[in-house]
C-alpha cells in the first residue's frame, strides 16, 4: 500500500490517522471519527473501502458541475462516513452514519468500472464515475483504485468532496481527478468549528481548492451552501469569492465556477427555514463581483 497512511506495522500502538486534520489517534481496533477508517493490525485502513450505499446514474449538472461536459451522465457512487459533522448535513443518512446504520454492498473497483462501461454501452452520454454523496476522501484508497482503472478504460473521474484532507491524499490522487466540485462552506475557522472541524480544517480545504485550481488536468467548481444566520453575510461572501478569484495567478476569475446554493432544514439544523431565495441571489451577485461564472442552486 502507498499513500499518506502507509507505515510499518506497530500492532500494539495507537496510530494517528493522517488522512485529515482531525488526526484521530486510534488504538488497535479503534474506529475514527469519520466512522470509515480503523486501526487494523498496526495500520490505519479504510474499512468502508468498496462498501457502496448509493449507486445512481445522474446528470452531470446534479453533482453540481455546470461547465463540464454539459448534457452528459455520470455513474455516481457513495459509501458512508464523513470527517465533518455539519449540523445542516444534506446527506446525513449516509454521511453521518457508520457501517451498522446503513445498508451497503461491496462493489470492487473493477466491478464499478465494468458497470460504468455497460452503462455507457447502453447510453453514450455516460462519461465516467463520480465519487459523491458521503465524503469520498475518508476512503481515498477506493477513489484512487477506481480512478486508475477508470482511466485505463477511457472513463473520466469526478470528485465531489468537502476538500478537508491532508496534502498527502491529493498526492495519492494526483492526475486521476478530471473534474471536482469542492465545498467551501464558509470562510472562517469559527464556521468550520461549527461543522466539527479543527483549527486547521479551513486551511486544508483552501489548500485542496488552491491545488486543484492550479491543476490544468482538473476542471474545478466550488459550492457554498448559504445557511441563514451562519454564513449569509455579504462580507464573508466577499472575502470568499475574492480569494477564489485570486487562485492560479488570478486566472480562476475566468476558469473557476462558483455555486451559491440554498439551504433546506436537515439533520440537526431544523430551527430555521430554508434560505430566502432573495438572499441566495444577493450573495451570488456578491460573488459575481469577483468571478465570471456564478450559479445559484436549489432555488
Ligand atoms: S479521516 Fe477519519 S480517522 Fe482519519 S483523521 Fe479524519 S476523521 Fe479521523
Boltz pocket constraint, residues with backbone or C-beta under 6 A from the ligand:
constraints:
  - pocket:
      binder: B
      contacts: [[A, 17], [A, 18], [A, 19], [A, 20], [A, 21], [A, 22], [A, 23], [A, 24], [A, 31], [A, 32], [A, 33], [A, 34], [A, 35], [A, 36], [A, 37], [A, 38], [A, 82], [A, 83], [A, 137], [A, 138]]
      max_distance: 6.0
